[in-house]
Amino acid sequence: MEINAAGQAENAQYLKMTIRPVPGLILSLAVPTIVSMLVTSIYNMADTYFVSKLGTSATGAVGIVFSLMAIIQAVGFSLGMGAGSNISRLLGKKENERANSVGSSAFFCALSFGVILAALGLYFLDRLMHMLGSTATILPFARDYARYILLGAPVMCASFVLNNILRSQGKAALAMVGIMFGGILNIALDPLFIFVFHLGIAGAAIATLISQCSSFCILLLFFIFKKSIVRLSIQALSRAPNMYWTIIKTGLPSFCRQGLASAATVALNVNAAIYGDAAVAAMSVVGRIFIFILSLMLGFGQGFQPVAGYNYGAGKFERVKTAFWFTLAVGVGILTLMAAGGFLVAPRVIALFRENDIEVISIGAFAFRAQCLELPVQPLIVTTNMLLQSTGKNWQATLTATLRQGIFFLPLISILPRIWGLTGVQVTQPVSDFCAALCCIPFLAGFFRELNRKRVTACPCV
């Protein structure tokens, strides 16, 4: 009886993903994901806000350690998105047992890689902080913050996988619950540990560690109590190297995107450090704010991904096309409005973090406004990359993932500051984003030409 009920639930989910009108389906999946992303971004900003009360060097330390967190996220996102993309298509084909194997393999890999990252990071801690762009005055703060972040690396990596597995099967609301609880807990614990218990910047890191562990436990409980179609178990762990290669290959765009984000942050910190702690702090604050703004687009795109993957696997290509254009149009509209508002209030937003530091406000406001100018093109970059990744176009997705922070940013950050000084540091990201958006257009044209050929040869199902 239980097996029959589970089969009915799985069939109902399949019908929902392949028949329900696309706009409403994407919105239903995107809203919980957007909330999750916003909460995550808010508690990242809360860390920066509360730590900024400890001084400019402490604020800079958050930016230094953020690149370390990006490395951890790169591993978690790579395995999570790699598993999630394959799971969506496997569920679309009704190959549930293989989906279980993909999910289990990715989960235990994430735990293992997290342990390796923690061990190496703690052993080489000071050297690592210097490599990430820390100045001598920032180092003590960065060290105290990074130590606890590294201890949480296995849990953080595994949480990303659990979150993506839930989203890949259209259960974004469950993923939202785990992320939201951890985020709200983090915001509550930050001032308690920093100011009440007088733990300083280490208190912010401890709060993050506790919140990450709480999120992990909640997400894992959904699998233990069978709220997920995908089942995780040691028995389902694959012994076939090809499966791990498939997961890694599919997740490679996410790894490149997050890994290059870390490399870009390091390069930014190193170049900003030439102009002092105020420049590092200003660019750190701007970075956190824009992660918050872009989380809207990323959350909306992650609501789009399972719809694209499911329907591509089911051969419903017209729905894939409809989903893409709907996601792109909504994203452009929202981010254009946010860009206009952000441009007007940029100095006041930066002042929320360092109200008495005129230099930080000046540097940060200019960089903030420069990034507002390119914000409307972000949906094209994000949606193109997610479309290619969710439909199994792994190498194209990997290449588009490297455009923004790799192919353009890393060379430009070594060129523009030499020409324009600090201004070059401030405008490198916007220039990179414009170039990346232009390069996405031929990838899209090629994908839709192929999709049209598939639609002609397949049964027309919409």
ABEGO torsion letter per residue (X at the ends): XAAAAAAAAAAAAAAAAAABBAAAAAAAAAAAAAAAAAAAAAAAAAAAAAAAAAEAAAAAAAAAAAAAAAAAAAAAAAAAAAAAAAAAAAAAAGBAAAAAAAAAAAAAAAAAAAAAAAAAAAAAAAAAAAAAGBBAAAAAAAAAAAAAAAAAAAAAAAAAAAAAAAAAAGBAAAAAAAAAAAAAAAAAAAAAAAAAAGAEAAAAAAAAAAAAAAAAAAAAAAAAAGABABBBBAAABBABAAAAAAAAAAAAAAAAAAAAAAAAAAAAAAAAAAAEAAAAAAAAAAAAAAAAAAAAAAAAAAAAAAAAAAAAAAGBAAAAAAAAAAAAAAAAAAAAAAAAAAAAAAAAAAAAABAABAAAAAAAAAAAAAAAAAAAAAAAAAAAAAAAAAAGBAAAAAAAAAAAAAAAAAAAAAAAAAAAEAAAAAAAAAAAAAAAAAAAAAAAAAAAAAAAAAAAABBBBX
